[in-house]
Amino acid sequence: MFATPAYAQSAAGGLAGIGQFLPLILIFAIMYFLLIRPQQKKAKEHKTMVASLRRGDQVVTQGGLIGKVSKVKEDNEVEVEIATGVKVRVVQSTIATVLNKTEPVEK
């Protein structure tokens, strides 16, 4: 007629098991929305910025050099003029920001 204590504990154990993983799931969700998603968004914006580089853009490299793009090469390189007559080859992904964007030529 009465339930034994062992039977009563096993019936409540199923719901308690899910409750133990709930904080872990919440922590992962918070980490995703606060850390992972913004980093992915920033990386995507940087990739589109680097892909849209063109001749005449004034850029800043991650090393702190400021110069104008004189040539965009095919193998992920950019030729940047940092002074009159001084040109440096730079990997496209090391360009941090674009200061002045040139307007596309209308045809």
N, CA, C and O atoms as a printed pandas DataFrame, in Angstrom:
     atom_number atom_name residue_name chain_id  residue_number  x_coord  y_coord  z_coord
0              1         N          MET        A               1    0.799   -1.176    0.000
1              2        CA          MET        A               1    0.000    0.000    0.000
2              3         C          MET        A               1    0.858    1.263    0.000
3              4         O          MET        A               1    0.570    2.204   -0.740
4              5         N          PHE        A               2    1.884    1.294    0.803
5              6        CA          PHE        A               2    2.776    2.448    0.864
6              7         C          PHE        A               2    3.963    2.231   -0.065
7              8         O          PHE        A               2    4.440    1.108   -0.232
8              9         N          ALA        A               3    4.429    3.307   -0.660
9             10        CA          ALA        A               3    5.600    3.212   -1.547
10            11         C          ALA        A               3    6.851    3.127   -0.690
11            12         O          ALA        A               3    6.972    3.815    0.324
12            13         N          THR        A               4    7.744    2.309   -1.090
13            14        CA          THR        A               4    8.994    2.199   -0.350
14            15         C          THR        A               4    9.865    3.414   -0.670
15            16         O          THR        A               4    9.721    4.001   -1.742
16            17         N          PRO        A               5   10.762    3.802    0.235
17            18        CA          PRO        A               5   11.613    4.974   -0.008
18            19         C          PRO        A               5   12.479    4.820   -1.256
19            20         O          PRO        A               5   12.726    5.813   -1.941
20            21         N          ALA        A               6   12.948    3.623   -1.576
21            22        CA          ALA        A               6   13.788    3.422   -2.758
22            23         C          ALA        A               6   12.989    3.685   -4.030
23            24         O          ALA        A               6   13.525    4.269   -4.972
24            25         N          TYR        A               7   11.739    3.278   -4.084
25            26        CA          TYR        A               7   10.899    3.487   -5.261
26            27         C          TYR        A               7   10.587    4.975   -5.435
27            28         O          TYR        A               7   10.555    5.468   -6.562
28            29         N          ALA        A               8   10.362    5.679   -4.360
29            30        CA          ALA        A               8   10.046    7.108   -4.418
30            31         C          ALA        A               8   11.253    7.910   -4.908
31            32         O          ALA        A               8   11.075    8.887   -5.634
32            33         N          GLN        A               9   12.444    7.534   -4.540
33            34        CA          GLN        A               9   13.639    8.250   -4.980
34            35         C          GLN        A               9   13.888    8.050   -6.464
35            36         O          GLN        A               9   14.306    8.990   -7.140
36            37         N          SER        A              10   13.649    6.872   -6.987
37            38        CA          SER        A              10   13.918    6.615   -8.401
38            39         C          SER        A              10   12.919    7.342   -9.292
39            40         O          SER        A              10   13.269    7.720  -10.410
40            41         N          ALA        A              11   11.703    7.547   -8.840
41            42        CA          ALA        A              11   10.706    8.249   -9.650
42            43         C          ALA        A              11   11.062    9.728   -9.791
43            44         O          ALA        A              11   10.843   10.303  -10.857
44            45         N          ALA        A              12   11.593   10.349   -8.767
45            46        CA          ALA        A              12   11.941   11.766   -8.823
46            47         C          ALA        A              12   13.307   11.982   -9.474
47            48         O          ALA        A              12   13.622   13.111   -9.851
48            49         N          GLY        A              13   14.112   10.958   -9.614
49            50        CA          GLY        A              13   15.455   11.081  -10.174
50            51         C          GLY        A              13   15.457   11.464  -11.645
51            52         O          GLY        A              13   16.407   12.103  -12.096
52            53         N          GLY        A              14   14.446   11.107  -12.407
53            54        CA          GLY        A              14   14.379   11.431  -13.829
54            55         C          GLY        A              14   14.280   12.933  -14.070
55            56         O          GLY        A              14   14.947   13.457  -14.962
56            57         N          LEU        A              15   13.478   13.617  -13.307
57            58        CA          LEU        A              15   13.334   15.067  -13.463
58            59         C          LEU        A              15   14.530   15.813  -12.898
59            60         O          LEU        A              15   14.885   16.877  -13.403
60            61         N          ALA        A              16   15.149   15.281  -11.873
61            62        CA          ALA        A              16   16.302   15.939  -11.264
62            63         C          ALA        A              16   17.515   15.857  -12.186
63            64         O          ALA        A              16   18.370   16.742  -12.150
64            65         N          GLY        A              17   17.607   14.822  -13.004
65            66        CA          GLY        A              17   18.728   14.676  -13.929
66            67         C          GLY        A              17   18.759   15.797  -14.965
67            68         O          GLY        A              17   19.830   16.316  -15.280
68            69         N          ILE        A              18   17.624   16.166  -15.484
69            70        CA          ILE        A              18   17.549   17.273  -16.457
70            71         C          ILE        A              18   17.857   18.593  -15.762
71            72         O          ILE        A              18   18.506   19.466  -16.339
72            73         N          GLY        A              19   17.403   18.735  -14.549
73            74        CA          GLY        A              19   17.653   19.959  -13.795
74            75         C          GLY        A              19   19.121   20.186  -13.492
75            76         O          GLY        A              19   19.548   21.327  -13.313
76            77         N          GLN        A              20   19.894   19.120  -13.432
77            78        CA          GLN        A              20   21.325   19.261  -13.170
78            79         C          GLN        A              20   22.056   19.823  -14.381
79            80         O          GLN        A              20   23.060   20.517  -14.220
80            81         N          PHE        A              21   21.581   19.543  -15.581
81            82        CA          PHE        A              21   22.241   20.024  -16.788
82            83         C          PHE        A              21   21.753   21.410  -17.214
83            84         O          PHE        A              21   22.373   22.035  -18.074
84            85         N          LEU        A              22   20.684   21.891  -16.646
85            86        CA          LEU        A              22   20.132   23.201  -17.019
86            87         C          LEU        A              22   21.116   24.343  -16.794
87            88         O          LEU        A              22   21.238   25.184  -17.685
88            89         N          PRO        A              23   21.824   24.439  -15.675
89            90        CA          PRO        A              23   22.805   25.524  -15.522
90            91         C          PRO        A              23   23.933   25.445  -16.547
91            92         O          PRO        A              23   24.410   26.474  -17.026
92            93         N          LEU        A              24   24.358   24.240  -16.880
93            94        CA          LEU        A              24   25.408   24.068  -17.881
94            95         C          LEU        A              24   24.938   24.548  -19.250
95            96         O          LEU        A              24   25.691   25.203  -19.971
96            97         N          ILE        A              25   23.716   24.232  -19.605
97            98        CA          ILE        A              25   23.145   24.674  -20.882
98            99         C          ILE        A              25   22.995   26.191  -20.895
99           100         O          ILE        A              25   23.268   26.825  -21.914
100          101         N          LEU        A              26   22.572   26.775  -19.799
101          102        CA          LEU        A              26   22.427   28.232  -19.724
102          103         C          LEU        A              26   23.782   28.936  -19.833
103          104         O          LEU        A              26   23.888   29.971  -20.490
104          105         N          ILE        A              27   24.804   28.389  -19.204
105          106        CA          ILE        A              27   26.147   28.982  -19.284
106          107         C          ILE        A              27   26.646   28.950  -20.720
107          108         O          ILE        A              27   27.208   29.936  -21.198
108          109         N          PHE        A              28   26.449   27.831  -21.420
109          110        CA          PHE        A              28   26.872   27.732  -22.814
110          111         C          PHE        A              28   26.124   28.740  -23.686
111          112         O          PHE        A              28   26.727   29.369  -24.556
112          113         N          ALA        A              29   24.819   28.900  -23.462
113          114        CA          ALA        A              29   24.035   29.849  -24.244
114          115         C          ALA        A              29   24.514   31.285  -24.009
115          116         O          ALA        A              29   24.621   32.065  -24.956
116          117         N          ILE        A              30   24.799   31.631  -22.770
117          118        CA          ILE        A              30   25.286   32.980  -22.457
118          119         C          ILE        A              30   26.654   33.202  -23.092
119          120         O          ILE        A              30   26.902   34.272  -23.648
120          121         N          MET        A              31   27.544   32.222  -23.022
121          122        CA          MET        A              31   28.871   32.345  -23.632
122          123         C          MET        A              31   28.754   32.518  -25.144
123          124         O          MET        A              31   29.508   33.285  -25.742
124          125         N          TYR        A              32   27.815   31.812  -25.760
125          126        CA          TYR        A              32   27.634   31.919  -27.206
126          127         C          TYR        A              32   27.210   33.329  -27.589
127          128         O          TYR        A              32   27.784   33.915  -28.506
128          129         N          PHE        A              33   26.217   33.882  -26.905
129          130        CA          PHE        A              33   25.699   35.191  -27.282
130          131         C          PHE        A              33   26.609   36.343  -26.863
131          132         O          PHE        A              33   26.575   37.401  -27.490
132          133         N          LEU        A              34   27.421   36.168  -25.821
133          134        CA          LEU        A              34   28.292   37.255  -25.373
134          135         C          LEU        A              34   29.695   37.192  -25.952
135          136         O          LEU        A              34   30.341   38.232  -26.074
136          137         N          LEU        A              35   30.195   36.013  -26.315
137          138        CA          LEU        A              35   31.577   35.894  -26.789
138          139         C          LEU        A              35   31.694   35.374  -28.218
139          140         O          LEU        A              35   32.304   36.031  -29.061
140          141         N          ILE        A              36   31.135   34.238  -28.497
141          142        CA          ILE        A              36   31.369   33.581  -29.771
142          143         C          ILE        A              36   30.695   34.324  -30.927
143          144         O          ILE        A              36   31.337   34.583  -31.944
144          145         N          ARG        A              37   29.442   34.662  -30.790
145          146        CA          ARG        A              37   28.702   35.309  -31.876
146          147         C          ARG        A              37   29.283   36.672  -32.254
147          148         O          ARG        A              37   29.426   36.939  -33.447
148          149         N          PRO        A              38   29.629   37.559  -31.298
149          150        CA          PRO        A              38   30.242   38.834  -31.691
150          151         C          PRO        A              38   31.589   38.663  -32.380
151          152         O          PRO        A              38   31.914   39.429  -33.288
152          153         N          GLN        A              39   32.387   37.668  -31.965
153          154        CA          GLN        A              39   33.674   37.434  -32.625
154          155         C          GLN        A              39   33.475   36.973  -34.053
155          156         O          GLN        A              39   34.210   37.399  -34.944
156          157         N          GLN        A              40   32.502   36.115  -34.291
157          158        CA          GLN        A              40   32.226   35.657  -35.645
158          159         C          GLN        A              40   31.743   36.808  -36.521
159          160         O          GLN        A              40   32.104   36.894  -37.695
160          161         N          LYS        A              41   30.930   37.687  -35.952
161          162        CA          LYS        A              41   30.426   38.832  -36.700
162          163         C          LYS        A              41   31.566   39.785  -37.062
163          164         O          LYS        A              41   31.626   40.289  -38.183
164          165         N          LYS        A              42   32.462   40.029  -36.117
165          166        CA          LYS        A              42   33.592   40.919  -36.371
166          167         C          LYS        A              42   34.533   40.321  -37.414
167          168         O          LYS        A              42   35.048   41.047  -38.264
168          169         N          ALA        A              43   34.763   39.020  -37.363
169          170        CA          ALA        A              43   35.618   38.357  -38.345
170          171         C          ALA        A              43   35.006   38.422  -39.737
171          172         O          ALA        A              43   35.721   38.592  -40.724
172          173         N          LYS        A              44   33.706   38.289  -39.820
173          174        CA          LYS        A              44   33.022   38.373  -41.109
174          175         C          LYS        A              44   33.123   39.787  -41.680
175          176         O          LYS        A              44   33.357   39.952  -42.877
176          177         N          GLU        A              45   32.948   40.811  -40.838
177          178        CA          GLU        A              45   33.074   42.201  -41.286
178          179         C          GLU        A              45   34.498   42.486  -41.767
179          180         O          GLU        A              45   34.683   43.165  -42.777
180          181         N          HIS        A              46   35.512   41.970  -41.049
181          182        CA          HIS        A              46   36.896   42.178  -41.439
182          183         C          HIS        A              46   37.179   41.518  -42.783
183          184         O          HIS        A              46   37.887   42.080  -43.619
184          185         N          LYS        A              47   36.628   40.330  -42.986
185          186        CA          LYS        A              47   36.837   39.615  -44.242
186          187         C          LYS        A              47   36.237   40.376  -45.415
187          188         O          LYS        A              47   36.855   40.452  -46.477
188          189         N          THR        A              48   35.047   40.940  -45.246
189          190        CA          THR        A              48   34.438   41.716  -46.328
190          191         C          THR        A              48   35.193   43.023  -46.566
191          192         O          THR        A              48   35.304   43.473  -47.707
192          193         N          MET        A              49   35.715   43.637  -45.496
193          194        CA          MET        A              49   36.494   44.863  -45.646
194          195         C          MET        A              49   37.757   44.589  -46.443
195          196         O          MET        A              49   38.104   45.356  -47.341
196          197         N          VAL        A              50   38.448   43.503  -46.123
197          198        CA          VAL        A              50   39.684   43.163  -46.820
198          199         C          VAL        A              50   39.394   42.786  -48.274
199          200         O          VAL        A              50   40.174   43.117  -49.168
200          201         N          ALA        A              51   38.289   42.105  -48.510
201          202        CA          ALA        A              51   37.939   41.698  -49.869
202          203         C          ALA        A              51   37.579   42.897  -50.744
203          204         O          ALA        A              51   37.728   42.832  -51.964
204          205         N          SER        A              52   37.109   43.990  -50.142
205          206        CA          SER        A              52   36.692   45.147  -50.924
206          207         C          SER        A              52   37.783   46.205  -51.044
207          208         O          SER        A              52   37.493   47.335  -51.437
208          209         N          LEU        A              53   39.022   45.871  -50.717
209          210        CA          LEU        A              53   40.121   46.823  -50.869
210          211         C          LEU        A              53   40.342   47.135  -52.341
211          212         O          LEU        A              53   40.225   46.259  -53.198
212          213         N          ARG        A              54   40.663   48.398  -52.624
213          214        CA          ARG        A              54   40.974   48.790  -53.994
214          215         C          ARG        A              54   42.078   49.829  -53.981
215          216         O          ARG        A              54   42.423   50.380  -52.936
216          217         N          ARG        A              55   42.613   50.080  -55.131
217          218        CA          ARG        A              55   43.713   51.022  -55.285
218          219         C          ARG        A              55   43.285   52.414  -54.822
219          220         O          ARG        A              55   42.214   52.894  -55.195
220          221         N          GLY        A              56   44.119   53.055  -54.014
221          222        CA          GLY        A              56   43.834   54.402  -53.533
222          223         C          GLY        A              56   43.286   54.459  -52.117
223          224         O          GLY        A              56   43.228   55.536  -51.524
224          225         N          ASP        A              57   42.887   53.331  -51.565
225          226        CA          ASP        A              57   42.388   53.308  -50.186
226          227         C          ASP        A              57   43.528   53.593  -49.227
227          228         O          ASP        A              57   44.642   53.103  -49.412
228          229         N          GLN        A              58   43.250   54.384  -48.207
229          230        CA          GLN        A              58   44.238   54.632  -47.163
230          231         C          GLN        A              58   43.955   53.655  -46.034
231          232         O          GLN        A              58   42.844   53.611  -45.504
232          233         N          VAL        A              59   44.981   52.859  -45.661
233          234        CA          VAL        A              59   44.789   51.765  -44.714
234          235         C          VAL        A              59   45.781   51.859  -43.560
235          236         O          VAL        A              59   46.809   52.530  -43.650
236          237         N          VAL        A              60   45.445   51.171  -42.482
237          238        CA          VAL        A              60   46.340   50.999  -41.337
238          239         C          VAL        A              60   46.559   49.506  -41.174
239          240         O          VAL        A              60   45.599   48.738  -41.109
240          241         N          THR        A              61   47.827   49.088  -41.106
241          242        CA          THR        A              61   48.126   47.678  -40.898
242          243         C          THR        A              61   48.129   47.365  -39.406
243          244         O          THR        A              61   48.095   48.271  -38.574
244          245         N          GLN        A              62   48.171   46.088  -39.078
245          246        CA          GLN        A              62   48.213   45.698  -37.673
246          247         C          GLN        A              62   49.520   46.110  -37.019
247          248         O          GLN        A              62   49.595   46.226  -35.796
248          249         N          GLY        A              63   50.543   46.330  -37.821
249          250        CA          GLY        A              63   51.812   46.804  -37.294
250          251         C          GLY        A              63   51.834   48.297  -37.043
251          252         O          GLY        A              63   52.785   48.813  -36.457
252          253         N          GLY        A              64   50.788   49.008  -37.483
253          254        CA          GLY        A              64   50.690   50.435  -37.242
254          255         C          GLY        A              64   51.123   51.296  -38.413
255          256         O          GLY        A              64   51.157   52.520  -38.288
256          257         N          LEU        A              65   51.455   50.698  -39.543
257          258        CA          LEU        A              65   51.845   51.478  -40.710
258          259         C          LEU        A              65   50.611   52.040  -41.396
259          260         O          LEU        A              65   49.608   51.349  -41.573
260          261         N          ILE        A              66   50.706   53.314  -41.779
261          262        CA          ILE        A              66   49.621   53.968  -42.500
262          263         C          ILE        A              66   50.117   54.229  -43.911
263          264         O          ILE        A              66   51.216   54.749  -44.106
264          265         N          GLY        A              67   49.307   53.868  -44.891
265          266        CA          GLY        A              67   49.715   54.082  -46.266
266          267         C          GLY        A              67   48.544   53.938  -47.219
267          268         O          GLY        A              67   47.421   53.636  -46.816
268          269         N          LYS        A              68   48.838   54.163  -48.508
269          270        CA          LYS        A              68   47.825   54.037  -49.546
270          271         C          LYS        A              68   48.070   52.765  -50.332
271          272         O          LYS        A              68   49.209   52.403  -50.627
272          273         N          VAL        A              69   46.980   52.098  -50.662
273          274        CA          VAL        A              69   47.072   50.881  -51.459
274          275         C          VAL        A              69   47.418   51.291  -52.891
275          276         O          VAL        A              69   46.685   52.055  -53.520
276          277         N          SER        A              70   48.540   50.778  -53.397
277          278        CA          SER        A              70   48.924   51.093  -54.760
278          279         C          SER        A              70   48.604   49.953  -55.720
279          280         O          SER        A              70   48.438   50.182  -56.918
280          281         N          LYS        A              71   48.516   48.729  -55.205
281          282        CA          LYS        A              71   48.188   47.585  -56.061
282          283         C          LYS        A              71   47.614   46.471  -55.195
283          284         O          LYS        A              71   48.141   46.165  -54.125
284          285         N          VAL        A              72   46.527   45.869  -55.669
285          286        CA          VAL        A              72   45.956   44.696  -55.011
286          287         C          VAL        A              72   46.351   43.491  -55.853
287          288         O          VAL        A              72   45.949   43.380  -57.011
288          289         N          LYS        A              73   47.131   42.598  -55.279
289          290        CA          LYS        A              73   47.612   41.428  -56.012
290          291         C          LYS        A              73   46.664   40.259  -55.804
291          292         O          LYS        A              73   45.815   40.278  -54.913
292          293         N          GLU        A              74   46.823   39.246  -56.637
293          294        CA          GLU        A              74   45.900   38.107  -56.622
294          295         C          GLU        A              74   46.152   37.131  -55.478
295          296         O          GLU        A              74   45.215   36.476  -55.021
296          297         N          ASP        A              75   47.364   37.019  -55.013
297          298        CA          ASP        A              75   47.700   36.000  -54.017
298          299         C          ASP        A              75   47.630   36.541  -52.586
299          300         O          ASP        A              75   48.559   36.352  -51.799
300          301         N          ASN        A              76   46.527   37.212  -52.255
301          302        CA          ASN        A              76   46.271   37.743  -50.910
302          303         C          ASN        A              76   47.335   38.725  -50.448
303          304         O          ASN        A              76   47.635   38.797  -49.256
304          305         N          GLU        A              77   47.898   39.470  -51.361
305          306        CA          GLU        A              77   48.873   40.494  -51.018
306          307         C          GLU        A              77   48.383   41.842  -51.507
307          308         O          GLU        A              77   47.624   41.943  -52.470
308          309         N          VAL        A              78   48.838   42.870  -50.818
309          310        CA          VAL        A              78   48.524   44.245  -51.183
310          311         C          VAL        A              78   49.831   45.016  -51.161
311          312         O          VAL        A              78   50.649   44.844  -50.258
312          313         N          GLU        A              79   50.021   45.854  -52.144
313          314        CA          GLU        A              79   51.194   46.714  -52.163
314          315         C          GLU        A              79   50.764   48.069  -51.610
315          316         O          GLU        A              79   49.883   48.727  -52.163
316          317         N          VAL        A              80   51.396   48.477  -50.514
317          318        CA          VAL        A              80   51.019   49.712  -49.817
318          319         C          VAL        A              80   52.178   50.690  -49.912
319          320         O          VAL        A              80   53.323   50.348  -49.615
320          321         N          GLU        A              81   51.867   51.916  -50.330
321          322        CA          GLU        A              81   52.879   52.963  -50.391
322          323         C          GLU        A              81   52.827   53.736  -49.075
323          324         O          GLU        A              81   51.846   54.419  -48.783
324          325         N          ILE        A              82   53.910   53.619  -48.272
325          326        CA          ILE        A              82   53.932   54.247  -46.959
326          327         C          ILE        A              82   54.623   55.603  -46.980
327          328         O          ILE        A              82   54.469   56.392  -46.048
328          329         N          ALA        A              83   55.380   55.879  -48.031
329          330        CA          ALA        A              83   56.008   57.182  -48.245
330          331         C          ALA        A              83   56.203   57.329  -49.753
331          332         O          ALA        A              83   56.000   56.369  -50.498
332          333         N          THR        A              84   56.587   58.496  -50.200
333          334        CA          THR        A              84   56.778   58.711  -51.626
334          335         C          THR        A              84   57.891   57.809  -52.138
335          336         O          THR        A              84   59.047   57.940  -51.735
336          337         N          GLY        A              85   57.531   56.895  -53.027
337          338        CA          GLY        A              85   58.499   55.983  -53.602
338          339         C          GLY        A              85   58.819   54.766  -52.751
339          340         O          GLY        A              85   59.623   53.932  -53.169
340          341         N          VAL        A              86   58.217   54.630  -51.569
341          342        CA          VAL        A              86   58.477   53.480  -50.688
342          343         C          VAL        A              86   57.220   52.613  -50.661
343          344         O          VAL        A              86   56.187   52.992  -50.110
344          345         N          LYS        A              87   57.345   51.429  -51.279
345          346        CA          LYS        A              87   56.208   50.515  -51.345
346          347         C          LYS        A              87   56.539   49.245  -50.578
347          348         O          LYS        A              87   57.657   48.733  -50.639
348          349         N          VAL        A              88   55.546   48.752  -49.858
349          350        CA          VAL        A              88   55.708   47.567  -49.014
350          351         C          VAL        A              88   54.634   46.557  -49.405
351          352         O          VAL        A              88   53.474   46.915  -49.607
352          353         N          ARG        A              89   55.035   45.287  -49.511
353          354        CA          ARG        A              89   54.053   44.225  -49.740
354          355         C          ARG        A              89   53.505   43.772  -48.393
355          356         O          ARG        A              89   54.266   43.483  -47.469
356          357         N          VAL        A              90   52.187   43.711  -48.287
357          358        CA          VAL        A              90   51.524   43.367  -47.030
358          359         C          VAL        A              90   50.492   42.280  -47.319
359          360         O          VAL        A              90   49.822   42.314  -48.351
360          361         N          VAL        A              91   50.368   41.332  -46.421
361          362        CA          VAL        A              91   49.318   40.318  -46.531
362          363         C          VAL        A              91   47.977   40.995  -46.236
363          364         O          VAL        A              91   47.870   41.776  -45.291
364          365         N          GLN        A              92   46.968   40.699  -47.035
365          366        CA          GLN        A              92   45.676   41.380  -46.905
366          367         C          GLN        A              92   45.057   41.244  -45.522
367          368         O          GLN        A              92   44.460   42.197  -45.019
368          369         N          SER        A              93   45.186   40.089  -44.905
369          370        CA          SER        A              93   44.531   39.872  -43.610
370          371         C          SER        A              93   45.166   40.685  -42.484
371          372         O          SER        A              93   44.582   40.791  -41.405
372          373         N          THR        A              94   46.356   41.265  -42.712
373          374        CA          THR        A              94   46.988   42.076  -41.665
374          375         C          THR        A              94   46.574   43.534  -41.728
375          376         O          THR        A              94   47.091   44.350  -40.965
376          377         N          ILE        A              95   45.666   43.879  -42.606
377          378        CA          ILE        A              95   45.158   45.247  -42.651
378          379         C          ILE        A              95   44.085   45.386  -41.583
379          380         O          ILE        A              95   43.090   44.662  -41.585
380          381         N          ALA        A              96   44.302   46.331  -40.664
381          382        CA          ALA        A              96   43.403   46.477  -39.519
382          383         C          ALA        A              96   42.173   47.308  -39.870
383          384         O          ALA        A              96   41.045   46.887  -39.617
384          385         N          THR        A              97   42.388   48.485  -40.449
385          386        CA          THR        A              97   41.263   49.357  -40.782
386          387         C          THR        A              97   41.516   50.073  -42.094
387          388         O          THR        A              97   42.651   50.181  -42.559
388          389         N          VAL        A              98   40.442   50.556  -42.675
389          390        CA          VAL        A              98   40.516   51.393  -43.870
390          391         C          VAL        A              98   40.116   52.797  -43.430
391          392         O          VAL        A              98   38.991   53.014  -42.982
392          393         N          LEU        A              99   41.042   53.753  -43.559
393          394        CA          LEU        A              99   40.778   55.117  -43.127
394          395         C          LEU        A              99   39.951   55.875  -44.137
395          396         O          LEU        A              99   38.888   56.399  -43.803
396          397         N          ASN        A             100   40.423   55.940  -45.374
397          398        CA          ASN        A             100   39.713   56.652  -46.436
398          399         C          ASN        A             100   39.454   55.689  -47.571
399          400         O          ASN        A             100   40.376   55.093  -48.127
400          401         N          LYS        A             101   38.197   55.546  -47.901
401          402        CA          LYS        A             101   37.804   54.646  -48.961
402          403         C          LYS        A             101   37.649   55.442  -50.242
403          404         O          LYS        A             101   37.030   56.507  -50.244
404          405         N          THR        A             102   38.218   54.925  -51.350
405          406        CA          THR        A             102   38.044   55.592  -52.637
406          407         C          THR        A             102   36.698   55.201  -53.226
407          408         O          THR        A             102   36.189   54.104  -52.994
408          409         N          GLU        A             103   36.149   56.108  -53.976
409          410        CA          GLU        A             103   34.861   55.853  -54.620
410          411         C          GLU        A             103   35.088   55.031  -55.880
411          412         O          GLU        A             103   36.068   55.254  -56.592
412          413         N          PRO        A             104   34.200   54.086  -56.166
413          414        CA          PRO        A             104   34.351   53.310  -57.398
414          415         C          PRO        A             104   34.125   54.187  -58.627
415          416         O          PRO        A             104   33.337   55.132  -58.589
416          417         N          VAL        A             105   34.813   53.872  -59.704
417          418        CA          VAL        A             105   34.695   54.643  -60.934
418          419         C          VAL        A             105   33.402   54.260  -61.631
419          420         O          VAL        A             105   33.127   53.077  -61.833
420          421         N          GLU        A             106   32.607   55.259  -61.997
421          422        CA          GLU        A             106   31.347   55.029  -62.699
422          423         C          GLU        A             106   31.628   54.890  -64.168
423          424         O          GLU        A             106   32.425   55.648  -64.721
424          425         N          LYS        A             107   30.988   53.932  -64.818
425          426        CA          LYS        A             107   31.194   53.720  -66.258
426          427         C          LYS        A             107   30.016   54.183  -67.045
427          428         O          LYS        A             107   30.015   54.082  -68.272
